Amino acid sequence: MSGARKAVWKGTKLFIYAEVALIGGSYLVWRRMNRNQEFRKYMHEKYPYILEVFYKTAELGGIKDARKNDYETWGITLTSHSAPRTSSTPSS
């Protein structure tokens, strides 16, 4: 193999390894969100955009009440636009 072909092959392998690692990591986060409501609460507080993707995926998969159940447990009311509002303390 020439030097250029080796470099391309090495870059390709690195890309494939990185892709597999990202897909595996994404699956592990999704699996934890799917099984652990407290982790979903953490994701709601720190990374709401990721949790939104989780809920949209669940809704596409036929689980229509995942968001509703979580929000009821956490004391958050749903609006018509699915934007959460806390109901614990009124604003002054």
PDB file of N, CA, C and O in Angstrom, chain B, residues numbered from 101:
ATOM      1  N   MET B 101       0.841  -1.189   0.000  1.00  0.00           N
ATOM      2  CA  MET B 101       0.000   0.000   0.000  1.00  0.00           C
ATOM      3  C   MET B 101       0.878   1.242   0.000  1.00  0.00           C
ATOM      4  O   MET B 101       1.907   1.307   0.671  1.00  0.00           O
ATOM      5  N   SER B 102       0.445   2.197  -0.756  1.00  0.00           N
ATOM      6  CA  SER B 102       1.196   3.458  -0.780  1.00  0.00           C
ATOM      7  C   SER B 102       0.871   4.277   0.462  1.00  0.00           C
ATOM      8  O   SER B 102      -0.084   3.979   1.179  1.00  0.00           O
ATOM      9  N   GLY B 103       1.669   5.311   0.712  1.00  0.00           N
ATOM     10  CA  GLY B 103       1.477   6.154   1.888  1.00  0.00           C
ATOM     11  C   GLY B 103       0.121   6.844   1.900  1.00  0.00           C
ATOM     12  O   GLY B 103      -0.502   6.973   2.954  1.00  0.00           O
ATOM     13  N   ALA B 104      -0.338   7.288   0.736  1.00  0.00           N
ATOM     14  CA  ALA B 104      -1.635   7.978   0.658  1.00  0.00           C
ATOM     15  C   ALA B 104      -2.782   7.017   0.947  1.00  0.00           C
ATOM     16  O   ALA B 104      -3.742   7.372   1.632  1.00  0.00           O
ATOM     17  N   ARG B 105      -2.679   5.810   0.425  1.00  0.00           N
ATOM     18  CA  ARG B 105      -3.741   4.823   0.660  1.00  0.00           C
ATOM     19  C   ARG B 105      -3.794   4.426   2.127  1.00  0.00           C
ATOM     20  O   ARG B 105      -4.876   4.227   2.678  1.00  0.00           O
ATOM     21  N   LYS B 106      -2.629   4.310   2.766  1.00  0.00           N
ATOM     22  CA  LYS B 106      -2.601   3.987   4.188  1.00  0.00           C
ATOM     23  C   LYS B 106      -3.250   5.087   5.012  1.00  0.00           C
ATOM     24  O   LYS B 106      -3.984   4.815   5.961  1.00  0.00           O
ATOM     25  N   ALA B 107      -2.975   6.326   4.643  1.00  0.00           N
ATOM     26  CA  ALA B 107      -3.550   7.447   5.373  1.00  0.00           C
ATOM     27  C   ALA B 107      -5.063   7.490   5.219  1.00  0.00           C
ATOM     28  O   ALA B 107      -5.784   7.752   6.182  1.00  0.00           O
ATOM     29  N   VAL B 108      -5.541   7.231   4.009  1.00  0.00           N
ATOM     30  CA  VAL B 108      -6.991   7.212   3.772  1.00  0.00           C
ATOM     31  C   VAL B 108      -7.624   6.061   4.556  1.00  0.00           C
ATOM     32  O   VAL B 108      -8.662   6.242   5.193  1.00  0.00           O
ATOM     33  N   TRP B 109      -7.006   4.886   4.513  1.00  0.00           N
ATOM     34  CA  TRP B 109      -7.538   3.733   5.232  1.00  0.00           C
ATOM     35  C   TRP B 109      -7.562   3.996   6.737  1.00  0.00           C
ATOM     36  O   TRP B 109      -8.535   3.661   7.412  1.00  0.00           O
ATOM     37  N   LYS B 110      -6.491   4.597   7.263  1.00  0.00           N
ATOM     38  CA  LYS B 110      -6.426   4.915   8.691  1.00  0.00           C
ATOM     39  C   LYS B 110      -7.521   5.919   9.068  1.00  0.00           C
ATOM     40  O   LYS B 110      -8.162   5.774  10.109  1.00  0.00           O
ATOM     41  N   GLY B 111      -7.735   6.935   8.227  1.00  0.00           N
ATOM     42  CA  GLY B 111      -8.794   7.915   8.471  1.00  0.00           C
ATOM     43  C   GLY B 111     -10.173   7.288   8.417  1.00  0.00           C
ATOM     44  O   GLY B 111     -11.054   7.633   9.205  1.00  0.00           O
ATOM     45  N   THR B 112     -10.357   6.368   7.488  1.00  0.00           N
ATOM     46  CA  THR B 112     -11.643   5.681   7.361  1.00  0.00           C
ATOM     47  C   THR B 112     -11.929   4.835   8.606  1.00  0.00           C
ATOM     48  O   THR B 112     -13.044   4.849   9.128  1.00  0.00           O
ATOM     49  N   LYS B 113     -10.923   4.104   9.075  1.00  0.00           N
ATOM     50  CA  LYS B 113     -11.105   3.295  10.286  1.00  0.00           C
ATOM     51  C   LYS B 113     -11.422   4.179  11.491  1.00  0.00           C
ATOM     52  O   LYS B 113     -12.287   3.845  12.300  1.00  0.00           O
ATOM     53  N   LEU B 114     -10.732   5.287  11.606  1.00  0.00           N
ATOM     54  CA  LEU B 114     -10.980   6.213  12.715  1.00  0.00           C
ATOM     55  C   LEU B 114     -12.408   6.742  12.657  1.00  0.00           C
ATOM     56  O   LEU B 114     -13.084   6.831  13.682  1.00  0.00           O
ATOM     57  N   PHE B 115     -12.864   7.089  11.466  1.00  0.00           N
ATOM     58  CA  PHE B 115     -14.235   7.573  11.295  1.00  0.00           C
ATOM     59  C   PHE B 115     -15.246   6.503  11.699  1.00  0.00           C
ATOM     60  O   PHE B 115     -16.226   6.803  12.380  1.00  0.00           O
ATOM     61  N   ILE B 116     -15.017   5.273  11.290  1.00  0.00           N
ATOM     62  CA  ILE B 116     -15.945   4.186  11.619  1.00  0.00           C
ATOM     63  C   ILE B 116     -15.972   3.940  13.126  1.00  0.00           C
ATOM     64  O   ILE B 116     -17.047   3.768  13.701  1.00  0.00           O
ATOM     65  N   TYR B 117     -14.812   3.920  13.768  1.00  0.00           N
ATOM     66  CA  TYR B 117     -14.760   3.738  15.225  1.00  0.00           C
ATOM     67  C   TYR B 117     -15.493   4.865  15.951  1.00  0.00           C
ATOM     68  O   TYR B 117     -16.230   4.619  16.906  1.00  0.00           O
ATOM     69  N   ALA B 118     -15.288   6.102  15.493  1.00  0.00           N
ATOM     70  CA  ALA B 118     -15.967   7.244  16.119  1.00  0.00           C
ATOM     71  C   ALA B 118     -17.478   7.132  15.934  1.00  0.00           C
ATOM     72  O   ALA B 118     -18.241   7.415  16.858  1.00  0.00           O
ATOM     73  N   GLU B 119     -17.903   6.729  14.770  1.00  0.00           N
ATOM     74  CA  GLU B 119     -19.331   6.577  14.481  1.00  0.00           C
ATOM     75  C   GLU B 119     -19.958   5.513  15.373  1.00  0.00           C
ATOM     76  O   GLU B 119     -21.040   5.722  15.922  1.00  0.00           O
ATOM     77  N   VAL B 120     -19.291   4.380  15.521  1.00  0.00           N
ATOM     78  CA  VAL B 120     -19.795   3.306  16.374  1.00  0.00           C
ATOM     79  C   VAL B 120     -19.863   3.773  17.826  1.00  0.00           C
ATOM     80  O   VAL B 120     -20.829   3.477  18.529  1.00  0.00           O
ATOM     81  N   ALA B 121     -18.847   4.497  18.276  1.00  0.00           N
ATOM     82  CA  ALA B 121     -18.845   5.003  19.654  1.00  0.00           C
ATOM     83  C   ALA B 121     -19.990   5.983  19.879  1.00  0.00           C
ATOM     84  O   ALA B 121     -20.643   5.930  20.921  1.00  0.00           O
ATOM     85  N   LEU B 122     -20.245   6.873  18.927  1.00  0.00           N
ATOM     86  CA  LEU B 122     -21.345   7.837  19.076  1.00  0.00           C
ATOM     87  C   LEU B 122     -22.708   7.153  19.066  1.00  0.00           C
ATOM     88  O   LEU B 122     -23.585   7.503  19.855  1.00  0.00           O
ATOM     89  N   ILE B 123     -22.885   6.195  18.188  1.00  0.00           N
ATOM     90  CA  ILE B 123     -24.158   5.469  18.142  1.00  0.00           C
ATOM     91  C   ILE B 123     -24.353   4.677  19.437  1.00  0.00           C
ATOM     92  O   ILE B 123     -25.449   4.663  19.997  1.00  0.00           O
ATOM     93  N   GLY B 124     -23.304   4.026  19.907  1.00  0.00           N
ATOM     94  CA  GLY B 124     -23.400   3.269  21.158  1.00  0.00           C
ATOM     95  C   GLY B 124     -23.704   4.171  22.344  1.00  0.00           C
ATOM     96  O   GLY B 124     -24.543   3.834  23.179  1.00  0.00           O
ATOM     97  N   GLY B 125     -23.034   5.312  22.428  1.00  0.00           N
ATOM     98  CA  GLY B 125     -23.295   6.261  23.508  1.00  0.00           C
ATOM     99  C   GLY B 125     -24.706   6.802  23.463  1.00  0.00           C
ATOM    100  O   GLY B 125     -25.364   6.934  24.495  1.00  0.00           O
ATOM    101  N   SER B 126     -25.172   7.114  22.263  1.00  0.00           N
ATOM    102  CA  SER B 126     -26.543   7.610  22.108  1.00  0.00           C
ATOM    103  C   SER B 126     -27.558   6.563  22.553  1.00  0.00           C
ATOM    104  O   SER B 126     -28.549   6.886  23.208  1.00  0.00           O
ATOM    105  N   TYR B 127     -27.305   5.317  22.195  1.00  0.00           N
ATOM    106  CA  TYR B 127     -28.206   4.250  22.606  1.00  0.00           C
ATOM    107  C   TYR B 127     -28.240   4.108  24.130  1.00  0.00           C
ATOM    108  O   TYR B 127     -29.308   3.936  24.717  1.00  0.00           O
ATOM    109  N   LEU B 128     -27.075   4.181  24.762  1.00  0.00           N
ATOM    110  CA  LEU B 128     -27.035   4.040  26.225  1.00  0.00           C
ATOM    111  C   LEU B 128     -27.790   5.174  26.920  1.00  0.00           C
ATOM    112  O   LEU B 128     -28.478   4.934  27.913  1.00  0.00           O
ATOM    113  N   VAL B 129     -27.673   6.402  26.415  1.00  0.00           N
ATOM    114  CA  VAL B 129     -28.419   7.521  26.994  1.00  0.00           C
ATOM    115  C   VAL B 129     -29.915   7.314  26.773  1.00  0.00           C
ATOM    116  O   VAL B 129     -30.709   7.512  27.693  1.00  0.00           O
ATOM    117  N   TRP B 130     -30.306   6.917  25.556  1.00  0.00           N
ATOM    118  CA  TRP B 130     -31.715   6.677  25.272  1.00  0.00           C
ATOM    119  C   TRP B 130     -32.268   5.577  26.173  1.00  0.00           C
ATOM    120  O   TRP B 130     -33.370   5.703  26.707  1.00  0.00           O
ATOM    121  N   ARG B 131     -31.502   4.494  26.343  1.00  0.00           N
ATOM    122  CA  ARG B 131     -31.956   3.378  27.171  1.00  0.00           C
ATOM    123  C   ARG B 131     -32.157   3.824  28.620  1.00  0.00           C
ATOM    124  O   ARG B 131     -33.131   3.436  29.266  1.00  0.00           O
ATOM    125  N   ARG B 132     -31.238   4.635  29.120  1.00  0.00           N
ATOM    126  CA  ARG B 132     -31.372   5.117  30.502  1.00  0.00           C
ATOM    127  C   ARG B 132     -32.577   6.041  30.632  1.00  0.00           C
ATOM    128  O   ARG B 132     -33.301   5.971  31.625  1.00  0.00           O
ATOM    129  N   MET B 133     -32.803   6.909  29.639  1.00  0.00           N
ATOM    130  CA  MET B 133     -33.988   7.773  29.683  1.00  0.00           C
ATOM    131  C   MET B 133     -35.260   6.944  29.601  1.00  0.00           C
ATOM    132  O   MET B 133     -36.257   7.272  30.244  1.00  0.00           O
ATOM    133  N   ASN B 134     -35.236   5.885  28.824  1.00  0.00           N
ATOM    134  CA  ASN B 134     -36.415   5.048  28.650  1.00  0.00           C
ATOM    135  C   ASN B 134     -36.783   4.308  29.934  1.00  0.00           C
ATOM    136  O   ASN B 134     -37.958   4.018  30.159  1.00  0.00           O
ATOM    137  N   ARG B 135     -35.805   3.999  30.773  1.00  0.00           N
ATOM    138  CA  ARG B 135     -36.048   3.182  31.960  1.00  0.00           C
ATOM    139  C   ARG B 135     -36.064   3.946  33.274  1.00  0.00           C
ATOM    140  O   ARG B 135     -36.511   3.401  34.284  1.00  0.00           O
ATOM    141  N   ASN B 136     -35.589   5.196  33.298  1.00  0.00           N
ATOM    142  CA  ASN B 136     -35.365   5.881  34.561  1.00  0.00           C
ATOM    143  C   ASN B 136     -35.997   7.271  34.543  1.00  0.00           C
ATOM    144  O   ASN B 136     -35.490   8.183  33.890  1.00  0.00           O
ATOM    145  N   GLN B 137     -37.113   7.426  35.269  1.00  0.00           N
ATOM    146  CA  GLN B 137     -37.809   8.706  35.286  1.00  0.00           C
ATOM    147  C   GLN B 137     -36.976   9.799  35.956  1.00  0.00           C
ATOM    148  O   GLN B 137     -37.055  10.960  35.556  1.00  0.00           O
ATOM    149  N   GLU B 138     -36.197   9.456  36.946  1.00  0.00           N
ATOM    150  CA  GLU B 138     -35.332  10.452  37.597  1.00  0.00           C
ATOM    151  C   GLU B 138     -34.269  10.969  36.639  1.00  0.00           C
ATOM    152  O   GLU B 138     -33.916  12.148  36.681  1.00  0.00           O
ATOM    153  N   PHE B 139     -33.759  10.102  35.780  1.00  0.00           N
ATOM    154  CA  PHE B 139     -32.799  10.549  34.768  1.00  0.00           C
ATOM    155  C   PHE B 139     -33.482  11.466  33.766  1.00  0.00           C
ATOM    156  O   PHE B 139     -32.882  12.440  33.312  1.00  0.00           O
ATOM    157  N   ARG B 140     -34.733  11.167  33.414  1.00  0.00           N
ATOM    158  CA  ARG B 140     -35.473  12.069  32.523  1.00  0.00           C
ATOM    159  C   ARG B 140     -35.667  13.428  33.181  1.00  0.00           C
ATOM    160  O   ARG B 140     -35.607  14.453  32.501  1.00  0.00           O
ATOM    161  N   LYS B 141     -35.899  13.457  34.496  1.00  0.00           N
ATOM    162  CA  LYS B 141     -36.024  14.723  35.228  1.00  0.00           C
ATOM    163  C   LYS B 141     -34.715  15.508  35.132  1.00  0.00           C
ATOM    164  O   LYS B 141     -34.724  16.716  34.893  1.00  0.00           O
ATOM    165  N   TYR B 142     -33.579  14.807  35.323  1.00  0.00           N
ATOM    166  CA  TYR B 142     -32.274  15.442  35.186  1.00  0.00           C
ATOM    167  C   TYR B 142     -32.096  16.006  33.770  1.00  0.00           C
ATOM    168  O   TYR B 142     -31.629  17.133  33.601  1.00  0.00           O
ATOM    169  N   MET B 143     -32.467  15.227  32.769  1.00  0.00           N
ATOM    170  CA  MET B 143     -32.352  15.678  31.381  1.00  0.00           C
ATOM    171  C   MET B 143     -33.282  16.870  31.133  1.00  0.00           C
ATOM    172  O   MET B 143     -32.936  17.782  30.383  1.00  0.00           O
ATOM    173  N   HIS B 144     -34.453  16.861  31.757  1.00  0.00           N
ATOM    174  CA  HIS B 144     -35.390  17.980  31.628  1.00  0.00           C
ATOM    175  C   HIS B 144     -34.768  19.261  32.176  1.00  0.00           C
ATOM    176  O   HIS B 144     -34.937  20.333  31.595  1.00  0.00           O
ATOM    177  N   GLU B 145     -34.060  19.154  33.274  1.00  0.00           N
ATOM    178  CA  GLU B 145     -33.461  20.330  33.903  1.00  0.00           C
ATOM    179  C   GLU B 145     -32.203  20.803  33.182  1.00  0.00           C
ATOM    180  O   GLU B 145     -31.980  22.008  33.070  1.00  0.00           O
ATOM    181  N   LYS B 146     -31.382  19.887  32.695  1.00  0.00           N
ATOM    182  CA  LYS B 146     -30.083  20.247  32.116  1.00  0.00           C
ATOM    183  C   LYS B 146     -30.068  20.289  30.593  1.00  0.00           C
ATOM    184  O   LYS B 146     -29.419  21.152  30.002  1.00  0.00           O
ATOM    185  N   TYR B 147     -30.770  19.374  29.961  1.00  0.00           N
ATOM    186  CA  TYR B 147     -30.735  19.242  28.501  1.00  0.00           C
ATOM    187  C   TYR B 147     -32.149  19.036  27.944  1.00  0.00           C
ATOM    188  O   TYR B 147     -32.448  17.964  27.418  1.00  0.00           O
ATOM    189  N   PRO B 148     -33.016  20.038  28.051  1.00  0.00           N
ATOM    190  CA  PRO B 148     -34.412  19.838  27.635  1.00  0.00           C
ATOM    191  C   PRO B 148     -34.573  19.517  26.147  1.00  0.00           C
ATOM    192  O   PRO B 148     -35.524  18.834  25.769  1.00  0.00           O
ATOM    193  N   TYR B 149     -33.665  19.994  25.303  1.00  0.00           N
ATOM    194  CA  TYR B 149     -33.767  19.718  23.872  1.00  0.00           C
ATOM    195  C   TYR B 149     -33.554  18.228  23.583  1.00  0.00           C
ATOM    196  O   TYR B 149     -34.167  17.687  22.663  1.00  0.00           O
ATOM    197  N   ILE B 150     -32.699  17.565  24.354  1.00  0.00           N
ATOM    198  CA  ILE B 150     -32.483  16.128  24.172  1.00  0.00           C
ATOM    199  C   ILE B 150     -33.719  15.350  24.642  1.00  0.00           C
ATOM    200  O   ILE B 150     -34.138  14.387  23.999  1.00  0.00           O
ATOM    201  N   LEU B 151     -34.295  15.780  25.767  1.00  0.00           N
ATOM    202  CA  LEU B 151     -35.502  15.118  26.264  1.00  0.00           C
ATOM    203  C   LEU B 151     -36.660  15.309  25.282  1.00  0.00           C
ATOM    204  O   LEU B 151     -37.485  14.411  25.116  1.00  0.00           O
ATOM    205  N   GLU B 152     -36.723  16.465  24.637  1.00  0.00           N
ATOM    206  CA  GLU B 152     -37.767  16.711  23.640  1.00  0.00           C
ATOM    207  C   GLU B 152     -37.655  15.701  22.493  1.00  0.00           C
ATOM    208  O   GLU B 152     -38.671  15.185  22.028  1.00  0.00           O
ATOM    209  N   VAL B 153     -36.449  15.418  22.040  1.00  0.00           N
ATOM    210  CA  VAL B 153     -36.247  14.412  20.992  1.00  0.00           C
ATOM    211  C   VAL B 153     -36.690  13.040  21.491  1.00  0.00           C
ATOM    212  O   VAL B 153     -37.291  12.272  20.739  1.00  0.00           O
ATOM    213  N   PHE B 154     -36.398  12.728  22.747  1.00  0.00           N
ATOM    214  CA  PHE B 154     -36.830  11.457  23.328  1.00  0.00           C
ATOM    215  C   PHE B 154     -38.353  11.347  23.309  1.00  0.00           C
ATOM    216  O   PHE B 154     -38.898  10.323  22.898  1.00  0.00           O
ATOM    217  N   TYR B 155     -39.043  12.403  23.756  1.00  0.00           N
ATOM    218  CA  TYR B 155     -40.512  12.372  23.769  1.00  0.00           C
ATOM    219  C   TYR B 155     -41.082  12.261  22.364  1.00  0.00           C
ATOM    220  O   TYR B 155     -42.031  11.510  22.137  1.00  0.00           O
ATOM    221  N   LYS B 156     -40.512  13.002  21.416  1.00  0.00           N
ATOM    222  CA  LYS B 156     -41.003  12.931  20.028  1.00  0.00           C
ATOM    223  C   LYS B 156     -40.822  11.518  19.475  1.00  0.00           C
ATOM    224  O   LYS B 156     -41.704  11.001  18.790  1.00  0.00           O
ATOM    225  N   THR B 157     -39.693  10.899  19.768  1.00  0.00           N
ATOM    226  CA  THR B 157     -39.448   9.533  19.316  1.00  0.00           C
ATOM    227  C   THR B 157     -40.432   8.561  19.958  1.00  0.00           C
ATOM    228  O   THR B 157     -40.940   7.660  19.292  1.00  0.00           O
ATOM    229  N   ALA B 158     -40.699   8.741  21.242  1.00  0.00           N
ATOM    230  CA  ALA B 158     -41.660   7.881  21.934  1.00  0.00           C
ATOM    231  C   ALA B 158     -43.053   8.041  21.326  1.00  0.00           C
ATOM    232  O   ALA B 158     -43.772   7.058  21.150  1.00  0.00           O
ATOM    233  N   GLU B 159     -43.434   9.278  21.007  1.00  0.00           N
ATOM    234  CA  GLU B 159     -44.742   9.520  20.406  1.00  0.00           C
ATOM    235  C   GLU B 159     -44.834   8.869  19.030  1.00  0.00           C
ATOM    236  O   GLU B 159     -45.873   8.313  18.674  1.00  0.00           O
ATOM    237  N   LEU B 160     -43.757   8.935  18.259  1.00  0.00           N
ATOM    238  CA  LEU B 160     -43.751   8.268  16.952  1.00  0.00           C
ATOM    239  C   LEU B 160     -43.844   6.758  17.110  1.00  0.00           C
ATOM    240  O   LEU B 160     -44.400   6.076  16.250  1.00  0.00           O
ATOM    241  N   GLY B 161     -43.306   6.235  18.202  1.00  0.00           N
ATOM    242  CA  GLY B 161     -43.356   4.802  18.471  1.00  0.00           C
ATOM    243  C   GLY B 161     -44.658   4.333  19.100  1.00  0.00           C
ATOM    244  O   GLY B 161     -44.819   3.146  19.384  1.00  0.00           O
ATOM    245  N   GLY B 162     -45.588   5.257  19.319  1.00  0.00           N
ATOM    246  CA  GLY B 162     -46.889   4.871  19.851  1.00  0.00           C
ATOM    247  C   GLY B 162     -47.070   5.089  21.339  1.00  0.00           C
ATOM    248  O   GLY B 162     -48.136   4.787  21.874  1.00  0.00           O
ATOM    249  N   ILE B 163     -46.065   5.602  22.020  1.00  0.00           N
ATOM    250  CA  ILE B 163     -46.185   5.871  23.456  1.00  0.00           C
ATOM    251  C   ILE B 163     -46.576   7.336  23.602  1.00  0.00           C
ATOM    252  O   ILE B 163     -45.716   8.215  23.650  1.00  0.00           O
ATOM    253  N   LYS B 164     -47.872   7.591  23.672  1.00  0.00           N
ATOM    254  CA  LYS B 164     -48.385   8.959  23.632  1.00  0.00           C
ATOM    255  C   LYS B 164     -48.368   9.660  24.984  1.00  0.00           C
ATOM    256  O   LYS B 164     -48.432  10.888  25.035  1.00  0.00           O
ATOM    257  N   ASP B 165     -48.283   8.914  26.076  1.00  0.00           N
ATOM    258  CA  ASP B 165     -48.451   9.536  27.388  1.00  0.00           C
ATOM    259  C   ASP B 165     -47.170   9.622  28.212  1.00  0.00           C
ATOM    260  O   ASP B 165     -47.244   9.897  29.409  1.00  0.00           O
ATOM    261  N   ALA B 166     -46.014   9.402  27.624  1.00  0.00           N
ATOM    262  CA  ALA B 166     -44.752   9.447  28.379  1.00  0.00           C
ATOM    263  C   ALA B 166     -44.519  10.848  28.953  1.00  0.00           C
ATOM    264  O   ALA B 166     -44.218  10.989  30.138  1.00  0.00           O
ATOM    265  N   ARG B 167     -44.654  11.869  28.126  1.00  0.00           N
ATOM    266  CA  ARG B 167     -44.453  13.243  28.572  1.00  0.00           C
ATOM    267  C   ARG B 167     -45.484  13.609  29.643  1.00  0.00           C
ATOM    268  O   ARG B 167     -45.140  14.197  30.669  1.00  0.00           O
ATOM    269  N   LYS B 168     -46.737  13.261  29.398  1.00  0.00           N
ATOM    270  CA  LYS B 168     -47.815  13.585  30.338  1.00  0.00           C
ATOM    271  C   LYS B 168     -47.567  12.950  31.701  1.00  0.00           C
ATOM    272  O   LYS B 168     -47.717  13.608  32.730  1.00  0.00           O
ATOM    273  N   ASN B 169     -47.188  11.677  31.713  1.00  0.00           N
ATOM    274  CA  ASN B 169     -46.917  10.991  32.979  1.00  0.00           C
ATOM    275  C   ASN B 169     -45.752  11.629  33.722  1.00  0.00           C
ATOM    276  O   ASN B 169     -45.823  11.831  34.935  1.00  0.00           O
ATOM    277  N   ASP B 170     -44.691  11.944  33.009  1.00  0.00           N
ATOM    278  CA  ASP B 170     -43.532  12.584  33.647  1.00  0.00           C
ATOM    279  C   ASP B 170     -43.905  13.939  34.223  1.00  0.00           C
ATOM    280  O   ASP B 170     -43.587  14.232  35.375  1.00  0.00           O
ATOM    281  N   TYR B 171     -44.565  14.754  33.447  1.00  0.00           N
ATOM    282  CA  TYR B 171     -44.911  16.109  33.895  1.00  0.00           C
ATOM    283  C   TYR B 171     -45.854  16.075  35.094  1.00  0.00           C
ATOM    284  O   TYR B 171     -45.734  16.892  36.007  1.00  0.00           O
ATOM    285  N   GLU B 172     -46.795  15.123  35.089  1.00  0.00           N
ATOM    286  CA  GLU B 172     -47.691  14.996  36.246  1.00  0.00           C
ATOM    287  C   GLU B 172     -46.905  14.614  37.496  1.00  0.00           C
ATOM    288  O   GLU B 172     -47.147  15.156  38.574  1.00  0.00           O
ATOM    289  N   THR B 173     -45.976  13.693  37.355  1.00  0.00           N
ATOM    290  CA  THR B 173     -45.159  13.264  38.493  1.00  0.00           C
ATOM    291  C   THR B 173     -44.299  14.412  39.010  1.00  0.00           C
ATOM    292  O   THR B 173     -44.113  14.555  40.219  1.00  0.00           O
ATOM    293  N   TRP B 174     -43.776  15.229  38.102  1.00  0.00           N
ATOM    294  CA  TRP B 174     -42.884  16.324  38.480  1.00  0.00           C
ATOM    295  C   TRP B 174     -43.621  17.595  38.875  1.00  0.00           C
ATOM    296  O   TRP B 174     -42.989  18.554  39.319  1.00  0.00           O
ATOM    297  N   GLY B 175     -44.950  17.628  38.725  1.00  0.00           N
ATOM    298  CA  GLY B 175     -45.723  18.818  39.072  1.00  0.00           C
ATOM    299  C   GLY B 175     -45.630  19.922  38.043  1.00  0.00           C
ATOM    300  O   GLY B 175     -45.690  21.102  38.389  1.00  0.00           O
ATOM    301  N   ILE B 176     -45.484  19.555  36.785  1.00  0.00           N
ATOM    302  CA  ILE B 176     -45.392  20.526  35.688  1.00  0.00           C
ATOM    303  C   ILE B 176     -46.640  20.390  34.842  1.00  0.00           C
ATOM    304  O   ILE B 176     -47.064  19.277  34.531  1.00  0.00           O
ATOM    305  N   THR B 177     -47.232  21.516  34.466  1.00  0.00           N
ATOM    306  CA  THR B 177     -48.420  21.473  33.617  1.00  0.00           C
ATOM    307  C   THR B 177     -48.013  21.608  32.160  1.00  0.00           C
ATOM    308  O   THR B 177     -47.060  22.310  31.821  1.00  0.00           O
ATOM    309  N   LEU B 178     -48.760  20.918  31.309  1.00  0.00           N
ATOM    310  CA  LEU B 178     -48.524  20.986  29.869  1.00  0.00           C
ATOM    311  C   LEU B 178     -49.359  22.101  29.272  1.00  0.00           C
ATOM    312  O   LEU B 178     -50.509  22.303  29.663  1.00  0.00           O
ATOM    313  N   THR B 179     -48.782  22.822  28.328  1.00  0.00           N
ATOM    314  CA  THR B 179     -49.537  23.815  27.572  1.00  0.00           C
ATOM    315  C   THR B 179     -49.911  23.217  26.231  1.00  0.00           C
ATOM    316  O   THR B 179     -49.518  22.091  25.924  1.00  0.00           O
ATOM    317  N   SER B 180     -50.652  23.938  25.442  1.00  0.00           N
ATOM    318  CA  SER B 180     -51.066  23.423  24.142  1.00  0.00           C
ATOM    319  C   SER B 180     -49.884  23.268  23.191  1.00  0.00           C
ATOM    320  O   SER B 180     -49.969  22.516  22.221  1.00  0.00           O
ATOM    321  N   HIS B 181     -48.774  23.975  23.457  1.00  0.00           N
ATOM    322  CA  HIS B 181     -47.590  23.885  22.599  1.00  0.00           C
ATOM    323  C   HIS B 181     -46.549  22.933  23.169  1.00  0.00           C
ATOM    324  O   HIS B 181     -45.427  22.887  22.665  1.00  0.00           O
ATOM    325  N   SER B 182     -46.884  22.181  24.194  1.00  0.00           N
ATOM    326  CA  SER B 182     -45.993  21.238  24.863  1.00  0.00           C
ATOM    327  C   SER B 182     -44.805  21.910  25.541  1.00  0.00           C
ATOM    328  O   SER B 182     -43.807  21.253  25.836  1.00  0.00           O
ATOM    329  N   ALA B 183     -44.905  23.202  25.787  1.00  0.00           N
ATOM    330  CA  ALA B 183     -43.845  23.888  26.523  1.00  0.00           C
ATOM    331  C   ALA B 183     -44.163  23.788  28.002  1.00  0.00           C
ATOM    332  O   ALA B 183     -45.265  24.144  28.417  1.00  0.00           O
ATOM    333  N   PRO B 184     -43.230  23.314  28.800  1.00  0.00           N
ATOM    334  CA  PRO B 184     -43.515  23.124  30.219  1.00  0.00           C
ATOM    335  C   PRO B 184     -43.578  24.431  30.984  1.00  0.00           C
ATOM    336  O   PRO B 184     -42.849  25.380  30.693  1.00  0.00           O
ATOM    337  N   ARG B 185     -44.463  24.463  31.969  1.00  0.00           N
ATOM    338  CA  ARG B 185     -44.530  25.569  32.923  1.00  0.00           C
ATOM    339  C   ARG B 185     -44.620  24.944  34.296  1.00  0.00           C
ATOM    340  O   ARG B 185     -45.411  24.027  34.513  1.00  0.00           O
ATOM    341  N   THR B 186     -43.821  25.429  35.219  1.00  0.00           N
ATOM    342  CA  THR B 186     -43.910  24.895  36.570  1.00  0.00           C
ATOM    343  C   THR B 186     -45.135  25.481  37.248  1.00  0.00           C
ATOM    344  O   THR B 186     -45.468  26.648  37.044  1.00  0.00           O
ATOM    345  N   SER B 187     -45.798  24.676  38.048  1.00  0.00           N
ATOM    346  CA  SER B 187     -47.009  25.129  38.716  1.00  0.00           C
ATOM    347  C   SER B 187     -46.797  25.255  40.217  1.00  0.00           C
ATOM    348  O   SER B 187     -47.766  25.409  40.960  1.00  0.00           O
ATOM    349  N   SER B 188     -45.549  25.193  40.680  1.00  0.00           N
ATOM    350  CA  SER B 188     -45.301  25.191  42.110  1.00  0.00           C
ATOM    351  C   SER B 188     -45.425  26.562  42.730  1.00  0.00           C
ATOM    352  O   SER B 188     -46.020  26.674  43.802  1.00  0.00           O
ATOM    353  N   THR B 189     -44.902  27.615  42.126  1.00  0.00           N
ATOM    354  CA  THR B 189     -44.969  28.954  42.709  1.00  0.00           C
ATOM    355  C   THR B 189     -45.436  29.949  41.667  1.00  0.00           C
ATOM    356  O   THR B 189     -44.909  29.971  40.555  1.00  0.00           O
ATOM    357  N   PRO B 190     -46.417  30.774  42.005  1.00  0.00           N
ATOM    358  CA  PRO B 190     -46.874  31.772  41.054  1.00  0.00           C
ATOM    359  C   PRO B 190     -45.865  32.916  40.934  1.00  0.00           C
ATOM    360  O   PRO B 190     -45.152  33.232  41.887  1.00  0.00           O
ATOM    361  N   SER B 191     -45.816  33.526  39.760  1.00  0.00           N
ATOM    362  CA  SER B 191     -44.916  34.651  39.525  1.00  0.00           C
ATOM    363  C   SER B 191     -45.503  35.923  40.112  1.00  0.00           C
ATOM    364  O   SER B 191     -46.721  36.099  40.131  1.00  0.00           O
ATOM    365  N   SER B 192     -44.631  36.816  40.593  1.00  0.00           N
ATOM    366  CA  SER B 192     -45.099  38.086  41.140  1.00  0.00           C
ATOM    367  C   SER B 192     -45.053  39.169  40.106  1.00  0.00           C
ATOM    368  O   SER B 192     -45.413  40.311  40.392  1.00  0.00           O
TER     369      SER B 192
END
